[in-house]
Amino acid sequence: MTGTETLFRPFALKGLELKNRIVMAPMTRGMAPEGVPAAKNADYYRRRAEGGVGLILSEGTVINRPASRNLPGIPFFHGEAALAGWQGVIDAVHEAGGKMGPQIWHTGSTRAGEWQPVAPVESPSGLVGPADPRGVAMTEEDIADTIAAFAQAAVDAKRLGFDVVELHGAHGYLIDQFFWQGTNLRSDLWGGATIKERARFATEIVKATRAALGPDFPLILRVSQWKQQDYAARLATTPAEMTDWLLPLVEAGVDILHCSQRRFWEAEFPELDGEEGLNFAGWAKKLTGAATISVGSVGLGGDFFGAFGGQGAQVTPLDKLVQRMERDEFDLVAVGRALISDPGWVRHVREGAMTDLKGFDAKDLAELA
């Protein structure tokens, strides 16, 4: 087993000071009744802070738009009751010595089971996937109101005392539906033939959020090539396309790119630098100069889809992760499912108690423990 000291170097950016490089990845739990986080939600995050996580990113929490969530238990990040609930969450995390940011979200036209929101779902072109209609295409007014709602949620997060804000621009949700040519067929300024053109919606959200937060508050954007609608989808097939996609977002105000891929150890462009070449986060850092978070099946006995089928109980060595961190390929690493079943995962790794690591068990998704 390779030593894990590199994971426990401090990290600092714009006043954000982390004791290690390990981030708790955002993971939907859907256990906020009426959209309001309660004591059990605060306790869930507090336990991960007590377990040594450097930075906690909340589950996706939605902006003030009709039909902005696709499951009834997803928390709101708007309204007096929900924001009071989030105040309890960040206070609990800070009391445990942790740092945290909310992941600000709009699920777009995506489906999640049979539940249907009261209002029509919205997306760039009234599609949930290529040639798969659902809901309505957003008007100019819808787009302007959505941009403002993202910025307002970020301001509320700063006011409540959160340490960072993350915008969710990945996995086939609303922002990503604007990126993706398969779901953005618009012929106005919000569409276009190139990824640079289709990134305008996200860029305007980042600009508005940065203006609202001021220059010194850390802002993270989560991005992905893959979509829940198409695991093989790719927004950028070359480094040049990736630059066109991501660099304008960094120039607009993103400090950290949270680069989601199914398996962090896979090279993003193996045809250029080999099978052991830079992963998605590595290329994003190289091309934009921004700090990056890598995420994708860390600590699982297979990728995260297999984990849901019971393949994650096996605990895998961290050698490949450590090797990439030692060469500063990316700055931070997000751990997801492993932290659901093992709140003390970070502490076990720090202490070298690898035999104490508990693999992910899908049954643990049934409760906040």
Secondary structure, DSSP 8 states (H G I E B T S, - for coil): ----GGGGS-EEETTEEESSSEEE--------GGG---HHHHHHHHHHHHTT-SEEEEEEEE-SSTT--SSTTS-BSSSHHHHHHHHHHHHHHHHTT--EEEEEE--TT---TT---SS--EESSSEEETTEE-SEE--HHHHHHHHHHHHHHHHHHHHHT-S-EEEE--BTSHHHHHH-TTT----STT--SSHHHHTHHHHHHHHHHHHHH-TTS-EEEEEES-BTTBTT--S-SSHHHHHHHHHHHHHHT--EEEEE-S-TTS-SSHHHH-TTS--HHHHHHHHH--EEEEESSTTSSS-HHHIIIIIT-S----HHHHHHHHTTSSSEEEE-HHHHH-TTHHHHHHTT-GGG-----GGGGGS--
